[in-house]
Amino acid sequence: MQSVELLMEVNSLKSVIREALDFSEKNNLVPLISFYLEDDLLKKIVKTLDSKLKDIFKKYNYNRDLFIKEARKILNTELKEIFTHFIYYAIPISEKTEIMIIKNNWIPPRAVILNGKVRFTFMPYSNIEDMEKAIKTQNDDDIIVEFENGIVKSYDRKRNIFTDFRSVTQVLQSRNKVSVNLFTSLKSIFHLTILSNNVYPYKNKIEINIRDGEFYFNIIQGKATKDDVINGATLTAESKAELYYDYKKNSINKEIILNGLIYKLPDF
């Protein structure tokens, strides 16, 4: 896949990407990172969307947000469920955590924590040890949240300085399911990203296990067929609308997108 090949050109990521490719092969997954970096697949998706979106693109091509809003009404087949969104990062810390992917095609993916404990952090970290060191030295917040069936069950908020206090409070007190930017570690984040692109959004369950400081993943339900992955059937309505608009406006710069993706990673 082109997205993987581009990342392989980044010397500091070669070993991580190789491990992700091994993970994909062992689990029979399509090694897809983002459609934004896949020329042929992107063209094919845009072509299939033309019949549904070309008219509203003509009408709203001057405003990306407005186009996406209207396109989602046409394309949306997802659950009509209200989510409370946490805009920073959530990192699993329990031995077993169950999640549901609700938006892929980027790093990190957006997910709902179904069951388990996570830390809410301002930044992602290369590994659990670095995260714990940052918290211990007060260079990040100290917030542990436990979820049950997607709802906040309990939390321990000892320090809340870096992330917006009101935003965190809204999440912790919400009775809706909470979506997060789910990060694990630098070594495993591409495992998670590839896996996220190989499940049907809102219709999946993934188990994350932590053993000796390492993250391991297992699809419990919702694994997509290879054809569906390649044809974009695992993309959300919002992602499809974003891809369509950006492609039609000739605003996709792979170098900028790749750099933006890399700079989101810890230690870059």
N, C-alpha and C positions, 0 to 999 in steps of 0.2 A: 504494500500500500504506500502511496506517495507521502502521506503524512508521517509514517514511520521512517521512510527513507530520508526525509528532510531532517528529522530529529537525530537520525544516526550521524548526520554530518556535524553535529555539535559534539566535539571531542569529549567534553566532560559528561555527556549523557550516553555515550556509546554502550557502556556496560549495563546501564539501567535499562536501555531500550532492548538490548539483547535478551536480558532476563524477561522483559515483558513479552517479547516474541516467543520465547520458550514457554512462558505461561499460556499464551494464546494457543500455541500448537498442542500443548498437553490437554487443554480444555476445549479444543475444537471451536475456537473463537476467531472471528474476523479481526485482524490486528488494525483496527481503525481508531485513530485519535480524534480527528475532526474533519468534517466534510469541507470546511473552509480551505483545507490543504489538499483536497482531492479533486483535481481538475475534471477528470472524466465523470466521476460519480456526481459531482456538483452539476455539471451540464445536463446530465440525465434527469436529475431531480427537478431542475428548473423547467425542463421540457415537459415533464409530466404534470407540473403545476400550472402551466400556461393557460390551459382551458378554464381553470377555476379562478386564477388571479390576475390575468392580463387586463381585464376591464377595470378592476379597482386600482391596479397599478397606474393606469392612465389617469385615473381620477385623483389619486393621492400620492403620486410619485414625488411631490414636493416636500412631503413630511413623512419621515421613516416611522415615527411612533404611531402616527395616525393610520398609516398603511398596515402596520403590524396588528393594530387593534382591530381593524376591519377584516383583515385576512384571517385572523384567528376565529372570527365568527363563522367564516365559511369552512375552515379546515378543522375546527375543534371537535374532536370526538372523545375528549378526556373527561374524567370525572368532574362533576360540578361541585367540587369540594373546596371549602375556604381554608387556606393555609396561612399561618403566620410565618413570615420570612425573617430569619436571622441573617444579617448582612455580612457577618464576619465569618470565622471558621469554627468548625466543630471537629474534634479529633477523638475517635473512640478510645476508651481506656479500660472497658470491662473485658473480661476474658472472652465473652461472646456478645456480639452486638448484631441485631437484625435491622436492616435498612431497606428502604424502597427508593429506587431512583425515579425522580420525576422530571429531570432535564439533564441530558447528556451533551455531547458534541463540544465540550469544552473542559478545561481543567481549572478548578476541580468541578466535578458534577454536583448538581443539586439533588439532595436526598432528604427523605423523612426518616428520622430515627424511630423505628418501630418499637424496639426493646433494647435496653442496655444503657450504659453510662458513657457520657462524652465530656470533654472539656471544651468550654467556649473560650476561644483565644482570638487575639487581635491579629496574629501572624501564623502562617503555617511553619512547620519545623521539619528538619531533615529526618529526625527520629524522635522516639519517645524520650530518650535521655536528654536531648537538647531542649525539648519542651519543658521537662521537669526542672531543668537547670534555670531556664528563663523565669519560670514561675517562682522558684526558690529565691532567686536574686531580685525579685519584684520587677522584672522587665516585661512582664505580661500579667494579665488578670488571673485571678484564682477563682474560677467558677466551674463547679461540677454539676452536671444536670443528668438526672435519671429519667428515662422515658419508659412508658408502658403503653402499648398499642398506639404509638405515635403521639401520645399526650404527655406533657410534663408531669411526672409523678412526684418528684422531689428535687430539691437543689440545695447546694451549699455555696453561697456567694461570699467569699472572704475578702476579695478585692476586685473592684470594678472601676478602673481608672482609664484604661486605654480604649475600650469599647464604649460606645455611647450608653450611658446609664439608663436613660429612658427607654431606649430601644431594647436593651436587655431585659428590663423590667416588664415591658410589654410582652416579650416572648415567654418569660418565666411565669407570667400570670395568665397566659392565653389558655383557653379551653379548646382551641383548634389544634390540629396537627401542625407541627413545626417543621419547616424546611430549612436546610442548612447548606452551606458550602462545605462539603465533606472532604476532609483531607486526612491522609494516613501518614505516609512518610515519603521521602524522596525516592527511596528504593522501590516502593510499592504503588506510588500514585498512578503510574502508567498501567499497572495491572488493573487498578480500579477504573481508570478511564476507558480502557479497552472493554472491560467487562460491562461497564455502563452502556456502551454503544451496542452491546449484544443482548440487551433485554428490552422488553416492551415497557415504556414508561407508564407508571401508575399501576402496572399489572405484574409486578415482580417482587421478589423477596430475596435478599442476599444476606448471607451470614458472614460476618467478619470475626475471625478469631485472632487473638494475640497470644503468641507463645515465644518466650525468651526475647521479648521486645520486637518481634517481627509480626507483620500483618499477613493473614491468609484469608482467601476469599472462596466462597462457594455459592453458586446459584441454586437457591431452593426452588424457585418457580419463576416463570416468565422468560425463559431463554428463547431468543428469537432464532429463526432460521437464517442461514447465511444469505439467502436471496433477499430476505426482508431487511437485513442489515445493510447490504450493498445498495438496495433500492430506496433506502431512507425511511422504511416503515417504522423504525425505532426512534425516529425524530418526533419531537412534540410539534404541535401546530405552530407554536411560537418560533421554534427553531427553523421550521420550514419557511415561515414568512420572512424571518431575518435573512436566511440564505437567498431567498428569491429576490428580495429587495436589493440586497448588497450586490448580487450578481448583475441584476438589470441596471443598476446605477454605476457599474464598473468601479466599484469602490473596494474591491477585495485585493489587498496588497499582501501577498503571502509572506513577504519578508517582515512586514510590520506585525502581522498576525502571529507569526512564529516567534518573533522577539517578545511580543506581549505575553505569549503563553509561557515562554522560558523565564521571563522576569517575574512571573507570579510564583515561581518555584523558590524554595528556601536556598540561601547561599548563592544566589545569582544576582 
